């Protein structure tokens, strides 16, 4: 079974300097950059990666889980936006509860200390945004190494 990673999207955007600097230009651009970087992590590690963003109305087909307004798959990453009355924290907690019920391990990336404590109590493993950045950076380096090796063939 591959690792399931759930990312608190806006928590990471506000924590990572490169993404935070994009907010003034475009929050959408910051979200897209995060998803792009998470896609590399998913591709290199084989992890099932989901990113959850707080309430945001979007157009498009809606057949999401309860509590979600919209979800889609982008480059192998599940991207979910909560309903207006729900927070990303609430949706992530529900995902942790459901994973625990199934006996499936879940890893959550957030630097919200209260949320981290709650998630650990629900049986989820938790990493902070700095650790997520280290993992993403390592995956990007590994992908670059693989591409260089492939291009030398």
Secondary structure, 3 states (H helix, E strand, C coil): CCCEEEEEHHHHHHHCHHHHCCCCCCHHHHHHHHHHHHHHHHHHHCCEEEEEECCCCCCCCCCCCCCEEEEEEECCEEEEEECCCCCHHHHHHHHHHHHHHHCCCCEEECCCHHHHHHHHHCCCEEECHHHHHHHHHHHHHHHHHHHHHHHCC
